[in-house]
Amino acid sequence: MDTIQSIKQLCDLMDTRQASSYEITSEYLARIRRIDKQLNSFVSLHEEAALRAARLADKNRACGRIKPLTGIPIGHKDVFCVKGERTSCCSRMLESFVAPYSATIVQNLEDAGAVSLGKTNMDEFAMGSSNETSIFGPARNPWNLDRVPGGSSGGSAAAVAACIAPACTGSDTGGSIRQPASFCGVTGFKPTYGVNSRFGMVAFASSLDHPGTLTRSVEDARIMFDAMSGQDLLDSTSSRAPASSNTSAATRMTLGYPTSLFSDLPFSITNALEEARKILEGQGNTIIEIDLPHFDNAVAAYYVISCAEASANLARYDGIRYGHRSMHGSTFDSLCEHSRSEGFGQEVKRRILTGTFVLSVGHYDAYYVKAQKVRRLIRDDYLRAFEKVDLILSPASPTTAFRLHALDREPTEMYKQDQFTVPVNMAGLPAMSIPCGFAEELPVGFQMIGPHFGESRLFSLGVQFQTLTDWHLKAPNVLA
């Protein structure tokens, strides 16, 4: 079996009986054991369960019971519950938690025939842009082991880039799929808010959390999306609107290009993005300049809102009902204090304290309410833009993958990594990061943003771009 395999290629191998799911799954598990010592992209493997599921997939194929993902091995970000397996969110607070049920999207993928390889590394409670806050240690970028893979879905992005998993789930609260996808040279996709169920995904910021995928190609993202999406009565925010992945949408589109967003980028990144623009323009797409006037306010408003929601969501971890329980503390208050101090890492504590502050009496109106008003203005900016354009093109990240520990003591600089991605989450829009080149031997991705329930447009343009380019087929030297 070749090193780089898409979901479609793996299905073709099984359909033509060149390989079985058991053989494919065994090969990926062997790759993980061989390569992941360098990457630390997986935090647990479900080897026995994976091989059992692969054998069942082979039996189903032999009987003609074939679904879109039958026998395809995938990884799950450690924020999603998988029944009978540890779901820790890479935090000491949940280090010993074994999920009694599976998240809806995990169940949907299993129902479509997918085989779970294991759990991938992430920033603690999905709070971070570098995958350095995990209690299991940082994941590393397979293109350069001294660089971060991005975050918080860094383990998933690194695993797909290194070809030790053909696809992985991820979550995106402010860019946690798209930024690591850009850093690792893979395809990162998040749909419209509510299209993928959040049931069984440990909450960070409930109004901003988006389940999604990291895959080799746009076509693989589409296959995963079809299996994952759909209304879920267990999630009160699940959308009733049908989502479409049809790639036969208009082949020629009007694309919005917010030129002001590109002005401060390094030349090497700008050059890669400009080449991507020219390729799309050369296919008959019309590109017009647009303005997003409240873009510069997005990061500040996002961190007020997300930290406020994190403060509320993580209040349940008190050492009594949920999570790590300290051996210290003689009273209820002191037990909670010790449990939280021991269980949460520095970045999580910082965001809980920030969120508690902005929700407190005397600060609620000045910070939280104002941030929500800014959020509405950002959403309205996008809605006005989509009256004129089909999709919007933008950078996915202001830099390529930075060195390990370069920003871990500079939280505000780390937060700026999300400047191109957080506005999309605040508006609840679908978006995708696609590889478009390299800058100083590190991958560069560009971001496509669609209107609400405009997934089919993203898939159509993404497939068009990847038909004309091969950036998504590049493999890092870690495989040598």
C-alpha positions as CSV (number, residue, x, y, z in Angstrom):
1,M,0.0,0.0,0.0
2,D,1.4,3.4,-1.0
3,T,2.2,5.9,1.8
4,I,-0.3,8.6,0.7
5,Q,-3.8,7.2,0.3
6,S,-7.1,9.1,0.2
7,I,-10.4,7.7,1.5
8,K,-11.5,7.1,-2.1
9,Q,-8.3,5.2,-2.9
10,L,-8.6,3.0,0.2
11,C,-12.2,2.2,-0.8
12,D,-11.0,1.3,-4.3
13,L,-8.4,-1.0,-2.8
14,M,-11.0,-2.8,-0.8
15,D,-13.6,-2.9,-3.6
16,T,-11.1,-4.5,-5.9
17,R,-9.9,-6.8,-3.1
18,Q,-6.3,-5.6,-3.4
19,A,-6.4,-5.1,0.4
20,S,-8.8,-5.8,3.2
21,S,-9.8,-3.4,6.0
22,Y,-7.9,-5.6,8.4
23,E,-4.7,-5.2,6.4
24,I,-5.2,-1.5,5.9
25,T,-6.0,-0.9,9.6
26,S,-3.0,-3.0,10.7
27,E,-0.7,-1.0,8.4
28,Y,-1.9,2.3,9.8
29,L,-1.4,1.0,13.4
30,A,2.1,-0.1,12.5
31,R,2.8,3.3,11.0
32,I,1.6,5.0,14.2
33,R,3.9,2.9,16.3
34,R,6.8,3.5,14.0
35,I,6.4,7.3,13.3
36,D,4.4,8.8,16.1
37,K,7.3,8.5,18.6
38,Q,8.6,11.6,16.8
39,L,5.2,13.4,16.4
40,N,3.2,12.6,19.6
41,S,0.0,13.1,17.5
42,F,-1.9,10.2,19.1
43,V,-2.5,10.0,22.9
44,S,-4.2,6.6,22.9
45,L,-4.7,3.7,20.4
46,H,-7.8,1.5,20.2
47,E,-5.8,-1.4,18.7
48,E,-8.0,-4.3,19.7
49,A,-11.3,-2.5,19.0
50,A,-9.9,-1.2,15.7
51,L,-8.9,-4.7,14.5
52,R,-12.3,-6.1,15.6
53,A,-14.1,-3.4,13.7
54,A,-11.9,-4.0,10.6
55,R,-12.7,-7.7,10.6
56,L,-16.5,-6.8,10.8
57,A,-16.0,-4.3,8.0
58,D,-14.5,-7.1,5.8
59,K,-17.4,-9.4,6.6
60,N,-19.9,-6.7,5.6
61,R,-18.0,-6.0,2.4
62,A,-18.0,-9.7,1.5
63,C,-21.8,-9.7,2.0
64,G,-22.4,-6.6,-0.1
65,R,-23.2,-4.4,2.9
66,I,-21.0,-1.5,1.9
67,K,-21.3,2.1,3.2
68,P,-19.3,5.1,2.2
69,L,-16.7,4.6,5.0
70,T,-16.8,0.8,5.5
71,G,-13.4,-0.3,6.7
72,I,-11.8,3.2,6.6
73,P,-9.6,3.8,9.7
74,I,-9.8,7.3,11.2
75,G,-8.6,9.1,14.3
76,H,-10.7,11.2,16.8
77,K,-9.6,14.3,18.5
78,D,-9.6,13.7,22.3
79,V,-12.5,16.1,22.8
80,F,-15.0,13.6,21.4
81,C,-16.4,10.8,23.6
82,V,-15.9,7.3,22.3
83,K,-17.8,4.7,24.3
84,G,-15.5,2.6,26.6
85,E,-12.4,4.7,25.8
86,R,-10.6,7.5,27.7
87,T,-11.7,11.0,26.8
88,S,-9.4,13.4,28.6
89,C,-9.4,16.6,26.5
90,C,-5.6,16.2,27.2
91,S,-6.2,17.6,30.7
92,R,-5.3,16.2,34.1
93,M,-8.9,17.2,35.1
94,L,-10.3,14.4,32.9
95,E,-7.2,12.1,32.8
96,S,-9.1,9.1,34.1
97,F,-12.5,9.7,32.5
98,V,-13.8,6.8,30.4
99,A,-16.8,7.8,28.2
100,P,-20.0,5.8,28.8
101,Y,-21.4,6.8,25.4
102,S,-20.1,8.0,22.0
103,A,-20.5,11.5,20.6
104,T,-23.1,11.7,17.9
105,I,-20.6,12.4,15.1
106,V,-18.5,9.4,16.3
107,Q,-21.5,7.2,16.2
108,N,-22.5,8.6,12.8
109,L,-19.1,7.7,11.4
110,E,-19.2,4.3,12.9
111,D,-22.6,3.7,11.5
112,A,-21.1,4.7,8.1
113,G,-18.5,1.9,8.6
114,A,-15.5,3.9,9.9
115,V,-12.9,2.2,12.1
116,S,-11.5,4.2,15.1
117,L,-7.7,4.1,15.4
118,G,-7.5,6.1,18.6
119,K,-7.5,9.6,20.1
120,T,-5.4,12.4,18.8
121,N,-3.4,15.1,20.8
122,M,-4.8,18.6,21.3
123,D,-4.4,21.7,23.4
124,E,-6.0,21.2,26.9
125,F,-9.8,21.6,26.6
126,A,-9.2,22.9,23.0
127,M,-7.7,26.1,24.4
128,G,-4.6,27.0,22.3
129,S,-3.1,27.5,18.9
130,S,0.0,25.4,19.1
131,N,-0.9,22.0,20.8
132,E,1.6,22.8,23.6
133,T,-0.8,22.8,26.5
134,S,-1.6,19.1,26.4
135,I,-0.7,17.1,29.5
136,F,0.7,14.4,27.2
137,G,3.3,16.9,25.8
138,P,3.2,18.9,22.6
139,A,2.5,17.3,19.2
140,R,5.1,18.2,16.5
141,N,4.8,19.3,13.0
142,P,5.8,16.5,10.6
143,W,7.3,19.1,8.1
144,N,9.7,20.3,10.8
145,L,9.8,18.6,14.2
146,D,11.0,21.8,15.8
147,R,7.8,23.5,14.8
148,V,4.3,23.3,16.2
149,P,1.5,21.6,14.2
150,G,-1.0,24.4,15.2
151,G,-3.9,24.0,17.6
152,S,-6.0,23.0,19.1
153,S,-6.5,20.1,16.7
154,G,-2.7,19.8,16.2
155,G,-2.6,16.0,16.7
156,S,-5.3,15.4,14.1
157,A,-3.5,17.7,11.5
158,A,-0.1,16.1,12.2
159,A,-1.5,12.6,11.9
160,V,-3.1,13.2,8.5
161,A,0.0,15.2,7.2
162,A,2.3,12.3,8.3
163,C,0.0,9.7,6.6
164,I,-0.5,7.8,9.8
165,A,-4.3,8.3,9.6
166,P,-6.2,9.0,6.3
167,A,-8.6,11.3,8.1
168,C,-9.3,12.6,11.6
169,T,-12.1,14.5,13.4
170,G,-11.4,17.9,14.9
171,S,-13.1,20.8,16.6
172,D,-13.0,24.5,15.7
173,T,-14.0,27.1,18.2
174,G,-11.9,30.0,16.8
175,G,-9.8,28.3,14.1
176,S,-8.7,25.1,15.7
177,I,-9.2,23.0,12.5
178,R,-8.2,25.6,9.9
179,Q,-5.0,26.9,11.5
180,P,-3.4,23.5,12.1
181,A,-4.5,22.4,8.6
182,S,-2.6,25.4,7.2
183,F,0.5,24.7,9.3
184,C,0.5,21.0,8.3
185,G,-0.5,21.2,4.7
186,V,-3.8,19.3,4.9
187,T,-7.4,20.1,4.3
188,G,-9.3,21.5,7.3
189,F,-13.1,21.9,7.1
190,K,-15.8,23.1,9.5
191,P,-19.4,23.4,8.4
192,T,-22.1,25.9,9.4
193,Y,-22.8,26.0,13.1
194,G,-25.4,23.4,14.0
195,V,-24.9,21.2,11.0
196,N,-22.7,18.8,12.9
197,S,-24.0,17.7,16.3
198,R,-22.1,18.8,19.4
199,F,-23.5,16.1,21.6
200,G,-20.7,14.1,23.2
201,M,-18.1,16.8,22.3
202,V,-16.7,18.3,25.6
203,A,-17.7,21.9,25.5
204,F,-15.3,24.9,25.4
205,A,-17.5,27.7,24.2
206,S,-20.9,26.3,23.3
207,S,-22.0,29.1,20.8
208,L,-18.7,28.9,19.0
209,D,-17.7,25.1,19.0
210,H,-17.9,23.5,15.5
211,P,-17.1,19.8,15.0
212,G,-15.3,19.2,11.7
213,T,-12.5,17.2,9.9
214,L,-8.9,17.1,8.8
215,T,-8.3,15.2,5.7
216,R,-5.9,14.8,2.8
217,S,-8.3,16.3,0.2
218,V,-11.5,18.2,-0.2
219,E,-13.1,15.1,-1.7
220,D,-12.3,13.2,1.5
221,A,-13.7,16.1,3.6
222,R,-17.0,15.8,1.6
223,I,-17.2,12.1,2.2
224,M,-16.6,12.6,6.0
225,F,-19.1,15.4,6.1
226,D,-21.9,13.3,4.4
227,A,-21.4,10.7,7.1
228,M,-21.2,13.1,10.1
229,S,-23.8,15.7,9.5
230,G,-27.5,15.7,10.2
231,Q,-30.0,16.9,12.7
232,D,-29.6,15.5,16.2
233,L,-32.4,15.7,18.8
234,L,-29.8,15.3,21.5
235,D,-28.3,18.7,20.6
236,S,-30.7,21.6,21.0
237,T,-28.6,23.8,18.7
238,S,-28.6,21.2,15.9
239,S,-29.9,22.6,12.7
240,R,-33.0,21.3,10.9
241,A,-31.8,22.8,7.6
242,P,-30.5,20.2,5.2
243,A,-26.8,20.5,4.4
244,S,-25.6,19.7,0.9
245,S,-22.2,18.5,-0.2
246,N,-23.1,18.5,-3.9
247,T,-19.9,19.4,-5.8
248,S,-21.8,20.2,-9.0
249,A,-22.5,23.7,-7.8
250,A,-21.7,26.6,-10.2
251,T,-18.2,26.0,-11.6
252,R,-17.7,29.7,-12.0
253,M,-18.2,31.8,-9.0
254,T,-17.8,35.4,-7.8
255,L,-15.2,35.4,-5.0
256,G,-14.7,38.1,-2.5
257,Y,-11.2,39.2,-1.8
258,P,-10.7,41.5,1.3
259,T,-7.4,43.0,0.2
260,S,-6.7,44.8,3.5
261,L,-6.3,41.4,5.2
262,F,-3.3,40.6,3.1
263,S,-1.3,43.8,3.7
264,D,0.8,42.8,6.8
265,L,1.6,39.2,5.8
266,P,5.2,38.0,5.0
267,F,5.9,38.2,1.3
268,S,6.5,34.4,1.0
269,I,2.9,33.8,2.4
270,T,1.4,36.5,0.3
271,N,3.1,35.1,-2.8
272,A,1.6,31.6,-2.2
273,L,-1.9,33.1,-1.7
274,E,-1.6,35.3,-4.8
275,E,-0.7,32.2,-6.8
276,A,-3.8,30.4,-5.5
277,R,-5.9,33.5,-6.4
278,K,-4.5,33.5,-10.0
279,I,-5.3,29.8,-10.4
280,L,-8.9,30.3,-9.4
281,E,-9.2,33.4,-11.5
282,G,-7.8,31.5,-14.5
283,Q,-10.7,29.0,-14.2
284,G,-13.2,31.8,-15.0
285,N,-14.0,32.8,-11.4
286,T,-14.6,36.5,-10.9
287,I,-12.7,38.0,-8.0
288,I,-13.8,41.3,-6.5
289,E,-12.5,43.3,-3.6
290,I,-14.7,43.5,-0.5
291,D,-14.5,45.2,2.9
292,L,-15.0,43.6,6.3
293,P,-15.1,46.8,8.4
294,H,-15.3,45.2,11.9
295,F,-12.6,42.5,11.2
296,D,-10.0,44.2,13.5
297,N,-12.4,44.0,16.5
298,A,-13.0,40.2,16.1
299,V,-10.1,38.8,18.2
300,A,-10.9,40.9,21.3
301,A,-14.6,40.2,21.1
302,Y,-14.0,36.5,20.6
303,Y,-11.8,36.1,23.6
304,V,-14.4,37.9,25.8
305,I,-17.2,35.7,24.6
306,S,-15.3,32.4,24.5
307,C,-13.7,32.9,27.9
308,A,-17.1,33.8,29.4
309,E,-18.6,30.6,28.0
310,A,-15.6,28.5,29.1
311,S,-16.0,29.9,32.6
312,A,-19.6,28.7,32.7
313,N,-18.9,25.3,31.0
314,L,-15.9,24.4,33.1
315,A,-17.5,25.3,36.4
316,R,-18.9,21.8,36.6
317,Y,-15.3,20.4,37.2
318,D,-15.2,20.8,41.0
319,G,-13.7,17.5,42.2
320,I,-17.0,16.5,43.6
321,R,-19.3,15.8,40.6
322,Y,-16.8,15.7,37.7
323,G,-13.1,15.5,37.1
324,H,-10.0,15.2,39.1
325,R,-10.4,15.2,42.9
326,S,-7.5,16.4,45.0
327,M,-6.2,14.5,48.0
328,H,-6.0,17.9,49.8
329,G,-8.7,20.1,51.3
330,S,-10.7,19.6,54.4
331,T,-13.8,21.7,53.4
332,F,-15.9,21.8,50.3
333,D,-14.4,25.1,49.2
334,S,-10.8,24.0,49.8
335,L,-11.4,20.7,48.0
336,C,-12.7,22.5,44.9
337,E,-9.8,25.0,45.1
338,H,-7.2,22.3,45.2
339,S,-8.9,20.1,42.6
340,R,-9.2,22.9,40.1
341,S,-5.6,24.1,40.8
342,E,-4.2,20.7,40.2
343,G,-6.5,19.7,37.4
344,F,-6.4,22.7,35.1
345,G,-3.3,23.9,33.2
346,Q,-2.2,27.5,33.1
347,E,-3.9,28.5,29.8
348,V,-7.2,27.0,30.9
349,K,-7.0,28.8,34.3
350,R,-6.2,32.1,32.5
351,R,-9.3,31.8,30.3
352,I,-11.6,30.8,33.2
353,L,-10.5,33.8,35.3
354,T,-10.9,36.1,32.3
355,G,-14.4,34.7,31.6
356,T,-15.4,35.0,35.3
357,F,-14.2,38.6,35.3
358,V,-16.1,39.7,32.2
359,L,-19.3,38.1,33.6
360,S,-19.0,39.7,37.0
361,V,-21.2,42.5,38.3
362,G,-19.9,45.8,37.1
363,H,-18.1,44.3,34.1
364,Y,-20.9,42.4,32.3
365,D,-22.2,45.3,30.3
366,A,-18.8,46.9,29.7
367,Y,-17.3,43.7,28.3
368,Y,-19.6,40.8,27.6
369,V,-22.6,42.7,26.3
370,K,-20.4,44.9,24.2
371,A,-18.6,41.9,22.7
372,Q,-21.9,40.4,21.7
373,K,-22.8,43.6,19.9
374,V,-19.5,43.4,18.0
375,R,-20.3,39.8,17.2
376,R,-23.5,40.9,15.5
377,L,-21.7,43.6,13.5
378,I,-19.2,41.0,12.3
379,R,-22.0,38.7,11.3
380,D,-23.7,41.5,9.4
381,D,-20.5,42.4,7.6
382,Y,-20.4,38.8,6.2
383,L,-24.1,38.8,5.3
384,R,-23.7,42.0,3.3
385,A,-20.6,40.6,1.5
386,F,-22.5,37.5,0.5
387,E,-25.1,39.6,-1.2
388,K,-22.4,40.2,-3.8
389,V,-20.2,37.1,-3.7
390,D,-20.5,33.4,-3.6
391,L,-17.5,32.7,-1.4
392,I,-14.8,34.8,0.4
393,L,-11.0,34.1,0.1
394,S,-8.7,35.0,3.0
395,P,-5.5,33.8,4.7
396,A,-5.9,31.0,7.1
397,S,-3.0,32.1,9.4
398,P,-0.8,35.1,9.6
399,T,2.4,32.9,9.7
400,T,3.6,29.5,8.9
401,A,4.3,27.0,11.7
402,F,6.3,28.7,14.4
403,R,8.9,27.1,16.6
404,L,8.0,25.1,19.7
405,H,7.8,27.4,22.8
406,A,8.2,30.5,20.7
407,L,4.9,32.0,21.9
408,D,4.0,30.0,24.9
409,R,4.9,32.9,27.2
410,E,3.2,35.4,25.0
411,P,-0.5,34.7,25.2
412,T,-1.6,37.8,23.4
413,E,0.7,37.0,20.5
414,M,-0.6,33.4,20.5
415,Y,-4.2,34.8,20.3
416,K,-3.3,36.8,17.2
417,Q,-2.8,33.5,15.4
418,D,-6.6,33.3,15.2
419,Q,-7.1,36.7,13.6
420,F,-8.3,35.3,10.3
421,T,-10.4,32.5,11.6
422,V,-12.3,33.7,14.7
423,P,-14.6,36.0,12.8
424,V,-16.0,33.0,10.9
425,N,-16.9,31.2,14.1
426,M,-18.6,34.3,15.5
427,A,-20.8,34.4,12.4
428,G,-21.4,30.6,12.4
429,L,-20.3,30.3,8.8
430,P,-18.8,27.2,7.0
431,A,-15.1,27.5,6.1
432,M,-12.2,25.5,4.8
433,S,-8.4,25.7,4.8
434,I,-6.7,24.3,1.7
435,P,-2.9,23.8,1.0
436,C,-1.7,26.3,-1.6
437,G,2.1,26.2,-1.5
438,F,5.1,26.6,0.8
439,A,7.0,29.4,2.4
440,E,10.5,28.6,3.6
441,E,9.8,24.9,3.2
442,L,6.7,25.1,5.5
443,P,3.1,24.6,4.2
444,V,0.8,27.6,3.6
445,G,-3.0,27.3,3.4
446,F,-5.7,29.7,2.2
447,Q,-9.2,30.0,3.6
448,M,-12.5,29.8,1.8
449,I,-15.5,31.1,3.6
450,G,-19.1,30.4,2.6
451,P,-22.5,31.7,3.5
452,H,-24.7,29.8,6.0
453,F,-25.3,26.3,4.6
454,G,-23.1,27.0,1.6
455,E,-21.0,23.9,2.1
456,S,-21.6,22.7,-1.5
457,R,-19.9,25.9,-2.8
458,L,-16.9,25.2,-0.7
459,F,-16.6,21.6,-1.8
460,S,-17.1,22.6,-5.5
461,L,-14.4,25.3,-5.5
462,G,-12.1,23.2,-3.3
463,V,-12.3,20.2,-5.6
464,Q,-11.7,22.5,-8.6
465,F,-8.6,23.9,-7.0
466,Q,-7.2,20.5,-6.0
467,T,-7.8,19.2,-9.5
468,L,-5.5,21.8,-10.8
469,T,-2.8,21.6,-8.1
470,D,-1.0,18.9,-6.1
471,W,-0.1,20.7,-2.9
472,H,-2.5,18.4,-1.0
473,L,-0.5,15.4,-2.2
474,K,2.9,16.5,-0.8
475,A,4.3,14.4,2.1
476,P,6.8,15.5,4.7
477,N,10.3,14.0,5.2
478,V,9.3,12.4,8.5
479,L,8.2,9.5,6.4
480,A,11.6,8.8,5.0
